[in-house]
Amino acid sequence: MKQIEERVKPYDQNFTTMVPTKFVRFFRTCLIWQAIRFVMINIKMLLVVSKSH
């Protein structure tokens, strides 16, 4: 662990945040995709709840 701490320096240029690609930005803003995901997540929740009752 000490060896890793010596090599890793906080606030270095290597620790930048990732910039989303055009593909990712499209899916984040596409209302059709968000509606599909909403339905899929709700179906999964219904399955989990139905198993518990």
matplotlib code that plots the C-alpha trace (Angstrom):
import matplotlib.pyplot as plt

x = [0.0, 2.9, 4.2, 0.9, 0.6, 4.1, 3.2, -0.3, -0.4, -3.7, -4.8, -2.5, -3.5, -4.3, -7.3, -9.6, -13.3, -14.4, -16.2, -19.2, -19.1, -21.7, -23.3, -23.7, -25.0, -27.6, -28.9, -29.0, -31.2, -33.3, -36.8, -37.7, -34.8, -35.7, -39.3, -38.1, -35.7, -38.5, -40.8, -38.1, -37.2, -40.8, -41.3, -38.2, -39.6, -43.0, -41.3, -39.3, -42.3, -44.5, -41.9, -41.9, -45.7]
y = [0.0, 2.4, 1.9, 2.9, 6.0, 7.1, 6.9, 8.4, 12.2, 13.8, 16.8, 15.6, 16.0, 12.3, 12.7, 14.6, 13.8, 12.0, 14.0, 12.2, 11.2, 12.3, 8.8, 9.1, 12.7, 11.5, 8.8, 11.1, 13.7, 11.3, 11.3, 8.1, 6.2, 7.6, 6.5, 2.9, 2.8, 4.1, 1.2, -1.4, -0.2, -0.2, -3.8, -4.9, -3.3, -5.0, -8.3, -7.8, -6.6, -9.5, -12.0, -10.7, -10.9]
z = [0.0, 0.8, -2.8, -4.3, -2.1, -3.2, -6.9, -6.7, -6.2, -5.5, -7.7, -10.4, -14.1, -14.3, -11.9, -14.2, -14.7, -17.8, -20.4, -21.9, -25.5, -28.1, -27.8, -24.0, -24.3, -26.8, -24.6, -21.6, -23.5, -25.6, -24.2, -26.1, -24.5, -21.1, -21.4, -22.4, -19.4, -17.1, -18.2, -17.9, -14.4, -13.3, -14.6, -12.7, -9.5, -10.0, -10.3, -7.1, -5.2, -6.5, -5.4, -1.8, -1.4]

ax = plt.figure().add_subplot(projection="3d")
ax.plot(x, y, z, "-o")
ax.set_aspect("equal")
plt.show()
